[in-house]
Amino acid sequence: MRVQRLAVMPAVATLMALMGISPLLGQEIGRLVYLEGDVELLRDGEIRAGTEIDVGETILNLDVIQTGFDGYVEVALTVPSRVTVRVQENAAYYVEQTADGERAAVTVRLLTGRLNMAVSEISPSSSLSVETQTATLGVRGTEFDVLIAPDEGTLFGITEGRVEVTGGGRRLVAEAGTAVEAIPDRRPRAESVPGGDFETYYANWTEIRLRAFRSGAPAFIRAYARRYLDTRATFDTAYRDLVALRPRLEEAVDQGQSSLGADMRLRSEMSPAIIRMRSVLPLFETTVYRLRELQRFHDQGIGRTQIDERSSTDFFRAFAREERELLRRLAEVRTIFRLYRQIDERSFGGLPSGGRDGDESPFDSDSGSLLDTMRF
């Protein structure tokens, strides 16, 4: 097992800011400051692991970080806030940062597993939230844990400060010393953690959720397998359409500031493909990561069932052959989104409002966030 620690100094970023230069065209959001065990970084259609990543690694907007059975990783987010994100084994998440003028919004999307966040500073002009499939947590200077159970339940444990949790049509504020449970199709509920012993509380909650999952594991596996089969072709088509436009997008980004007219034409040409991908991505992404987790239980003999005309064993065998390529494609999609955002931001306001189909920006608030929660 490899264990390394690094105190990351922001000198380079500070110097570039003083010079008026945005690091990596404003797409750098933090640094990897600690890792051990099985840790992977997904970016630009590649899955980097082992000696390919190390402490000090730059983390870009929409990069995915995932851990294996013995993995642990810490990332220091630096733009526009000072936040440490820690994830344990069998977890995956990414961060999306969007900007509207001087205001910035940072969303951490936990796909599976458990994370801890320590917030030491948030810019007054920015917002920070954490999203899971069942709830959203709004942050203001605090430390908390987020756990996702195999049955889709989410638990937020607030050890310092206060948070606002939204889910199931309800919004509540939770103070330090409490935990908030968010179960699909139910309103979140908060309760005090006895004696402030969060780890014992987490262990008990996890065991309860595991029992609920085991009793319905075949139904969970059938539902996600069918959703995967139903959405795979749509994702593949949207992926091919988007990748076909990538060479033109890269050329425009490499050339630097272009004419407003050229950026408008490229945006108009690419927007339909971006929007089509965004319509399927949240659901497909959630499904892929849920199946990865369900497969671990299935390998232990939990949830064996029939999926239409074939066994769940045959389904997961085929899924395992496709998994790495699916993760690679998801990573490439996010790279294209990141490149497109550069064109979108440098030509902000250049497109007429209320124009033809395809004129709107895929990153406008009216068209929703890339991290829109897809419940079922």
N, C-alpha and C positions, 0 to 999 in steps of 0.2 A: 504494500500500500504506500502511496506517495503522499507525503504531508508537507506542505509548504505554506509560508505566510509572508506577506509583504505589506509594509506600510506604504500606501500609495500616496505620492506627493503630487499635488495639483499644479506644480510650477509650470509645466508646459502649457496646460490648458489656460492658466492665468495669463501667461505671456501672450498666447495667441489672442485671448480676449482683449488685452490692452492694445494689441496691434490691429484689432478690428477684424481678425480672421476667425471664422467659425470652424472648429475642428471637424474634419470629415464632413464638411458642408452641413454642419449642424446635426449630424446623425449620431454622433457619439453621445451616449447617455450615462456611461459609467465604466467601471473597471472591475475585473475579476481580482479579488484580493486574497482568496483562500480556496483551496480545493484539496480533496482527498478521494481516493477510490475511483469509481466509475462515473466520470462526468463527461458530457458531450455538449458541444456547441454547434447549433444548426444555423448555417448562414450560406446564402448564395448557392443553393443546391448541393451543399457539402455538409457532411456530418464529421466534425473534427473531434478527436478524442486522444487520450494518452498524451504522448509527447507533442502532439499538434497544438495543444493549448496549455497555458501556464499562467501563473499569477502575473498580474500586470496587463493581461489581455484586455484590449479595448472591447467594450460591449456596445453594439450599435442598436438603434431603434429597431424593434421587431425581431431581434435575435432570439432564438429559443435556447434555453438552457435546460438540460434534462440529466437526471442522475439514475444510476442503476441500483442494484441491491445493496451496495456498500458505499454509495456516493454521498458526498456532502460538498456544498459550494457556497461561497459568500460573494456577493456583488455589491459594490458601493455605487449607488446612483448619485450623480453629481449635478445633473441638469434637469430641472432648475432647483432641485432640493438636495439635501444631504440625507440619504436613506441607505440603510444596510439591509439587503435581502438575503436571507439564509434559507437554503432548501436542503432537506434530508434525502434519504434514499427513495428511489422509485417516485420521483417527482418531476414535474415539467412546468415551465412557465415562460412567459415573455412579457416585455414591457412595450407599451405604445405611448409615445409622446406626440401630442399635437399642439399647435400654437395658433393663436388668433391675435395678431398684433403682439402686444407685450404680455399677454396672458398665455399660460401654458397649462396643459392638462396631462397628467401622467397616470396611466392605468396599468396596473399589474394584473395580468390574466393568468390565474393558476389553473392549469389544465388537469393536473392530477397530483396527489400527494399532499405534502405539508410544507408550509413556509413560515418563517418568522421575519417580521419587519421591525426595525428600530429606526424611528424617525427623529433625527436630531434637529432638523431645520426644514421648513417649507417656506418658499418665497411667498410673500403676501399676494402676489399676482398669479399664483399657480394653485392647482388642485391636485390631490393625490387620492386614488381609489384602488381597491382590489376587487376583482370580479371572479366569481366562480359561476357554475352553471345555475345555481339556485339563488344567489344573492350578491349584492354589491355593498362594499364597506367604504365609507368615506372617512378620510383620515385628517386629523389636525394635531400633530405633535404627540406621538404616542408610541407604545411598543405592544405588539400583539402577535398572536399565532393564528394561522388559518389551516384547517384540516379538512380534506375531502374524503368521505367514506366511500366504500365500494357501492353502497346503495344510493349514491348521489347526494347524500346529506352533507352539509357544510357546518363546521363549528368554528366560531371566532372566539378566541380567548384574549381578553384585554388585560394586560398586566400593568400598564401605565397609561395615564391620560384618558381619553374618551373617543368613541367612534360613533358613527351613524350607520346603521345597517338597514338596507332596503331589500325587500323580497316578499313574494307572496302577497303583494298589494298593501304591505304595511311598512312603515318606517319607524324605527325606534333608536334612541340614543342609549348607549351602554357605557357605563363608567368602569374604571379600573377595579379589578377584583371580580368581574362578572364574565360569563360566557354566553354567547348567543348561538342558538341552534337554528339553522335554516334547512328545512326539509322540503322537497318539491311539493308544490300545491298546498303548502301550509304557510301561515304567517310565522315569521321568526319570533322566537321567544327567548328571553334573557333570564338568567338566574345567577345568584351569587355562588362563587366557588368556595366550598367549605375550607376554612383555614388558609385560603390562598394557595392551596396545593394543586396547581394547574396540571402537573404531569399525571398525578393520580386521577384527576378528573378526566383528562384526555384518554387515559388508558381505559377507564370505565365506559366512557362514551363510545370509544372505538369498538370495544367488545360488544356493546349493545347493537351498534350499527352493523357489525359483522354478523351477528345472529340474524338480524333482519335481512341482510343480504343473502345469507346461505339459504334461508327459507324460500327466497324467491329467485335464486341464481339462474335457474333455467329460463325463467321469463325475461330476466335482464339480458341474458346472452342472446336469446331469440330476437328481442326487440332491437338491440344494437347491431346484430348481424344483418337483419333485414334492412335496417336503416342504412348500413354501409352498402349493401347491395343495391339499394334504391338510389343512392346519391353518387356512387362511384362514377357512373358514366357521365353524369352532369359535371362533376368535378374534372374529369379527364378532358371533356370538350372545352370547358372554360380554361383549363391549363394550356391546351394547345393553342387556343386563340390568343392568350396573353403572351406566351413565349414567342410566338411568331412576330410580335411587335417589339420584342426586347432590343434587337440590334439598332433600330431607329432611336429608341429611348436612350440607350447607352451612348450613341453618337451625339445626341443633343446634350446630354450631361457632360460628356468629355469636352465639348466645344465651349463650355462655359456659358456666360450670359448671351442669349440669342435675341433676335428681334421678337417683339411682342407678338407679331403676326405669326411667326414660325412656331412659337410656343403654343399659341392658341390653336393652330391647325393640328399640332401633335396631340394636344389635350383632347380636342374634339374627336380625333381619330381613335385615341386610346380609351376614352372614358367608357364607351359601351362594354369593352372587354373587361375593364377594371370592375365595373358595376356588376357584370355577370358573375365574375369570380367572387366578389363580396357577397352576392346573394346565396352562394352555396358554401363558402369557406367556413363560417363559424360552426355550422351544423356538421360538416364533414370533418373538420379538425377535431371537434369534441368527440365525434364517433370513433375516429382513429385512436385517440388517446384512451378513451374508455375501453376499447377492445384490447389494447395493450395491457391494461390493468386486469380486465376480465380473463385474459389468456393466462395470466399468472395463477389465478384461482382455478381455472379449468385444468391446468397442468397438475394441480393437486387433487383432481378428481371432483371438484365442486362445480355443479351446474351442467353436467353432461346431459345433452338433450338432442332432439332432432330439429334441424332448421330446414323447413320445407321437406325436400326429398333427400337430404344428406345429413350425416351426423355432424354434431358440433366439432368432433375431433377432425373430420375432414375439412370443415370450414376453417378452423384455426391453423391447420397445416398449410392451407393455401394462403391465409392471411399472413402467416409468418414469412412466406416467400416474398410477399409484396411489401412488407412493412417498411424496410429500409428505403425502397424506392419512393414510397408514399411520403415518408419523412423528408426525403431529399426534395421532392416536388413542392411540399409545403414550404420548405426553406427558400426555394427559388422564387415562389410566389411573393414571399415577404420582401425579398430583395427587389423585385420589380416594383412592388408598392413603394418601397423606400426611394427608389430612383424616380418614380413618377411624382412622388411628393415634392422633390426638388424642382421639377418643372412646374408643378401646381403652385408652389409657394412663390417662385420668382415671377410668375405671371398673374399673381393674385389680383383679382378685380378686372382682368382683361377680357373676360367673357361677358356677353350681355346677359342680364337676368331674364328669366322666363323665356329663354330661347328654345331652339329646337331640341329634340331628344338627343342626348349625348353632350349637350352644352354644359350641363351642370358638372361641378367638380365632385368626384367620388369621395372627396374628403370633407365636403361641406357638412355642417351639422344636420341639415335637413335630410341628407341621405343616410344618416345613421353612422355609428362608429364601426370600425373594423371589428370591434370586440362585442358587437351586439349579442346578447345572450339568446340562445336558441333553446327554448324549453320544449319538453314533450312529455 
